Amino acid sequence: MNPTRIRRIWLIVLLLVAAAIAGSLITFAMQENMTYLFTPTQVKNKEAPDNGVFRLGGVVCEGSVKRTDGTLAVSFSVTDRVNQIIVDHEGILPDMFKEGTSIITTGKMQGTRFVASEVLAKHDETYTPKEMQDAMKKAKEQKTKSCGKI
Protein backbone atom coordinates (compact mmCIF):
# COMPACT_ATOMS: atom_id res chain seq x y z
CA MET A 1 0.00 0.00 0.00
CA ASN A 2 0.98 3.54 -0.64
CA PRO A 3 2.47 5.33 2.45
CA THR A 4 0.21 8.35 1.82
CA ARG A 5 -2.85 6.10 1.87
CA ILE A 6 -1.73 4.49 5.15
CA ARG A 7 -1.30 7.94 6.75
CA ARG A 8 -4.80 8.94 5.58
CA ILE A 9 -6.31 5.76 7.03
CA TRP A 10 -4.59 6.38 10.38
CA LEU A 11 -5.75 10.00 10.36
CA ILE A 12 -9.36 8.91 9.73
CA VAL A 13 -9.14 6.28 12.48
CA LEU A 14 -7.74 8.83 14.96
CA LEU A 15 -10.46 11.35 14.06
CA LEU A 16 -13.17 8.71 14.57
CA VAL A 17 -11.73 7.69 17.95
CA ALA A 18 -11.47 11.36 19.04
CA ALA A 19 -15.08 11.99 17.95
CA ALA A 20 -16.28 8.91 19.85
CA ILE A 21 -14.45 9.99 23.02
CA ALA A 22 -15.77 13.57 22.74
CA GLY A 23 -19.32 12.31 22.18
CA SER A 24 -19.09 10.00 25.19
CA LEU A 25 -17.81 12.79 27.44
CA ILE A 26 -20.55 15.18 26.32
CA THR A 27 -23.25 12.57 26.87
CA PHE A 28 -21.91 11.72 30.34
CA ALA A 29 -21.72 15.40 31.35
CA MET A 30 -25.27 16.11 30.17
CA GLN A 31 -26.74 13.11 32.00
CA GLU A 32 -25.07 14.13 35.23
CA ASN A 33 -26.58 17.63 35.10
CA MET A 34 -30.15 16.64 34.22
CA THR A 35 -32.89 17.15 36.76
CA TYR A 36 -36.20 15.48 36.09
CA LEU A 37 -39.63 16.83 36.98
CA PHE A 38 -41.87 14.77 39.28
CA THR A 39 -45.30 15.29 40.84
CA PRO A 40 -46.07 14.57 44.51
CA THR A 41 -47.81 11.31 43.52
CA GLN A 42 -44.74 10.15 41.60
CA VAL A 43 -42.53 11.02 44.60
CA LYS A 44 -44.83 9.09 46.97
CA ASN A 45 -44.72 6.12 44.55
CA LYS A 46 -40.89 6.17 44.80
CA GLU A 47 -40.40 7.11 41.13
CA ALA A 48 -38.10 10.02 42.08
CA PRO A 49 -34.44 9.50 43.04
CA ASP A 50 -33.93 8.82 46.74
CA ASN A 51 -30.87 10.99 47.37
CA GLY A 52 -30.59 12.85 44.09
CA VAL A 53 -31.62 16.34 43.09
CA PHE A 54 -34.85 16.59 41.12
CA ARG A 55 -37.66 19.04 40.41
CA LEU A 56 -41.01 18.84 42.15
CA GLY A 57 -43.96 20.47 40.43
CA GLY A 58 -47.52 21.12 41.46
CA VAL A 59 -49.85 23.66 43.04
CA VAL A 60 -49.28 25.38 46.40
CA CYS A 61 -52.06 24.30 48.78
CA GLU A 62 -54.25 27.05 50.19
CA GLY A 63 -53.58 27.70 53.86
CA SER A 64 -50.34 25.71 53.88
CA VAL A 65 -47.75 28.52 53.72
CA LYS A 66 -45.97 28.90 57.08
CA ARG A 67 -43.24 31.51 57.48
CA THR A 68 -40.71 31.59 60.32
CA ASP A 69 -40.56 35.07 61.87
CA GLY A 70 -37.24 36.87 61.49
CA THR A 71 -35.89 34.49 58.83
CA LEU A 72 -36.38 33.67 55.18
CA ALA A 73 -37.48 30.13 56.04
CA VAL A 74 -40.85 29.05 54.70
CA SER A 75 -42.67 25.74 54.42
CA PHE A 76 -45.68 24.91 52.30
CA SER A 77 -47.45 21.96 50.73
CA VAL A 78 -47.35 21.18 47.02
CA THR A 79 -50.12 19.03 45.58
CA ASP A 80 -51.11 17.43 42.30
CA ARG A 81 -54.69 17.20 43.63
CA VAL A 82 -54.13 13.63 44.87
CA ASN A 83 -51.05 13.66 47.08
CA GLN A 84 -49.12 16.44 48.71
CA ILE A 85 -45.58 16.94 49.91
CA ILE A 86 -44.31 19.47 52.41
CA VAL A 87 -41.60 21.71 50.97
CA ASP A 88 -39.06 23.57 53.10
CA HIS A 89 -37.21 26.51 51.55
CA GLU A 90 -34.89 29.12 52.96
CA GLY A 91 -34.44 32.10 50.72
CA ILE A 92 -36.31 34.72 48.79
CA LEU A 93 -39.44 33.48 47.06
CA PRO A 94 -40.46 34.80 43.64
CA ASP A 95 -42.93 37.70 43.53
CA MET A 96 -45.51 35.51 41.79
CA PHE A 97 -45.46 32.92 44.60
CA LYS A 98 -48.79 32.60 46.39
CA GLU A 99 -51.24 29.93 47.48
CA GLY A 100 -53.07 28.28 44.60
CA THR A 101 -50.37 28.97 41.98
CA SER A 102 -48.35 26.38 40.11
CA ILE A 103 -44.71 26.12 41.07
CA ILE A 104 -41.64 24.09 40.26
CA THR A 105 -39.02 23.59 42.96
CA THR A 106 -35.54 22.13 42.70
CA GLY A 107 -34.09 20.19 45.62
CA LYS A 108 -34.02 16.79 47.28
CA MET A 109 -36.01 14.70 49.71
CA GLN A 110 -34.99 14.58 53.36
CA GLY A 111 -37.24 12.04 55.00
CA THR A 112 -40.81 12.91 54.07
CA ARG A 113 -40.05 16.58 53.37
CA PHE A 114 -38.69 18.14 50.20
CA VAL A 115 -35.89 20.66 50.85
CA ALA A 116 -35.90 23.16 47.99
CA SER A 117 -32.86 25.13 46.89
CA GLU A 118 -34.85 27.02 44.24
CA VAL A 119 -38.53 27.89 43.79
CA LEU A 120 -40.01 29.02 40.48
CA ALA A 121 -43.57 30.34 40.33
CA LYS A 122 -45.59 30.27 37.14
CA HIS A 123 -47.40 33.44 36.13
CA ASP A 124 -50.36 31.66 34.52
CA GLU A 125 -51.58 28.32 33.27
CA THR A 126 -51.00 28.96 29.55
CA TYR A 127 -47.89 26.75 29.56
CA THR A 128 -47.38 23.61 31.57
CA PRO A 129 -44.73 21.02 30.73
CA LYS A 130 -46.28 18.01 28.97
CA GLU A 131 -45.08 15.64 31.70
CA MET A 132 -46.77 17.78 34.33
CA GLN A 133 -50.04 17.98 32.36
CA ASP A 134 -50.10 14.20 31.88
CA ALA A 135 -49.24 13.45 35.51
CA MET A 136 -51.82 15.87 36.92
CA LYS A 137 -54.48 14.58 34.51
CA LYS A 138 -53.73 10.99 35.54
CA ALA A 139 -53.82 11.96 39.23
CA LYS A 140 -57.12 13.78 38.76
CA GLU A 141 -58.66 10.75 37.04
CA GLN A 142 -57.63 8.46 39.90
CA LYS A 143 -59.23 10.59 42.62
CA THR A 144 -59.53 14.20 43.68
CA LYS A 145 -58.42 15.25 47.13
CA SER A 146 -58.26 18.75 48.54
CA CYS A 147 -55.27 20.15 50.36
CA GLY A 148 -55.03 19.30 54.02
CA LYS A 149 -53.32 21.19 56.81
CA ILE A 150 -49.62 20.58 57.40
For each residue, the residues with C-beta under 8 A, 3 or more apart:
1: 5 6
2: 5 6
3: 6 7
4: 7 8
5: 1 2 8 9
6: 1 2 3 9 10
7: 3 4 10 11
8: 4 5 11 12
9: 5 6 12 13
10: 6 7 13 14
11: 7 8 14 15
12: 8 9 15 16
13: 9 10 16 17
14: 10 11 17 18
15: 11 12 18 19
16: 12 13 19 20
17: 13 14 20 21
18: 14 15 21 22
19: 15 16 22 23
20: 16 17 23 24
21: 17 18 24 25
22: 18 19 25 26
23: 19 20 26 27
24: 20 21 27 28
25: 21 22 28 29
26: 22 23 29 30
27: 23 24 30 31
28: 24 25 31 32
29: 25 26 32 33
30: 26 27 33 34
31: 27 28 34
32: 28 29
33: 29 30
34: 30 31
35: 53 54 55 106
36: 48 54 55
37: 54 55 56 57 104 129 131 132
38: 42 43 47 48 54 55 56 57 135
39: 42 43 56 57 58 80 83 132 135 136 139
40: 43 44 56 58 78 79 80 82 83 84 85
41: 44 45 80 82 83 135 139
42: 38 39 45 47 48 135
43: 38 39 40 46 47 48 56 83 85 109 114
44: 40 41 83 85
45: 41 42
46: 43 50
47: 38 42 43
48: 36 38 42 43 52 54 56 109
49: 52 53 54 108
50: 46 109
51: 108 109
52: 48 49 108
53: 35 49 106 107 108 117
54: 35 36 37 38 48 49 106 107 108
55: 35 36 37 38 104 105 106
56: 37 38 39 40 43 48 78 85 87 104 105 106 107 114 116
57: 37 38 39 78 102 103 104 105 129 132
58: 39 40 78 79 80 84 85 102 103 136
59: 78 79 80 81 100 101 102 103
60: 64 65 76 77 78 97 98 99 100 101 103
61: 64 76 77 78 79 84 99 147 148 150
62: 99 100 147
63: 99 147 149
64: 60 61 76 77 84 99 147 149 150
65: 60 74 75 76 99
66: 74 75 76 150
67: 73 74
68: 71 73 74
69:
70:
71: 68 90
72: 90 91 92
73: 67 68 88 89 90
74: 65 66 67 68 88 89 90 93
75: 65 66 86 87 88 89 113 150
76: 60 61 64 65 66 86 87 99 150
77: 60 61 64 84 85 86 87 147 148 150
78: 40 56 57 58 59 60 61 84 85 87 103 105 114
79: 40 58 59 61 82 83 84 85 145 147
80: 39 40 41 58 59 83 84 135 136 139
81: 59 136 139 140 144 145
82: 40 41 79 139 140 142 143 144 145
83: 39 40 41 43 44 79 80 139 145
84: 40 58 61 64 77 78 79 80 147 148
85: 40 43 44 56 58 77 78 79 112 113 114
86: 75 76 77 112 113 114 150
87: 56 75 76 77 78 105 107 113 114 115 116 119
88: 73 74 75 113 114 115 116
89: 73 74 75 93 105 107 115 116 117 119
90: 71 72 73 74
91: 72 117 119
92: 72
93: 74 89 97 119 121
94: 97 119 120 121
95: 121
96: 101 121 122 123
97: 60 93 94 101 103 119 121
98: 60 101 121
99: 60 61 62 63 64 65 76
100: 59 60 62
101: 59 60 96 97 98 121 122
102: 57 58 59 121 122 125 128
103: 57 58 59 60 78 97 119 120 121 122
104: 37 55 56 57 119 120 122
105: 55 56 57 78 87 89 114 116 118 119 120
106: 35 53 54 55 56 116 117 118 120
107: 53 54 56 87 89 114 115 116 117 118
108: 49 51 52 53 54 114 115
109: 43 48 50 51 112 113 114 115
110: 113 114 115
111:
112: 85 86 109
113: 75 85 86 87 88 109 110
114: 43 56 78 85 86 87 88 105 107 108 109 110
115: 87 88 89 107 108 109 110
116: 56 87 88 89 105 106 107 119
117: 53 89 91 106 107
118: 105 106 107
119: 87 89 91 93 94 97 103 104 105 116
120: 94 103 104 105 106
121: 93 94 95 96 97 98 101 102 103
122: 96 101 102 103 104 125 127 128
123: 96
124:
125: 102 122 128
126:
127: 122
128: 102 122 125 132 133 136
129: 37 57 132 133
130: 133 134
131: 37 134 135
132: 37 39 57 128 129 135 136
133: 128 129 130 136 137
134: 130 131 137 138
135: 38 39 41 42 80 131 132 138 139
136: 39 58 80 81 128 132 133 139 140
137: 133 134 140 141
138: 134 135 141 142
139: 39 41 80 81 82 83 135 136 142
140: 81 82 136 137 144
141: 137 138
142: 82 138 139
143: 82
144: 81 82 140
145: 79 81 82 83
146:
147: 61 62 63 64 77 79 84
148: 61 77 84
149: 63 64
150: 61 64 66 75 76 77 86
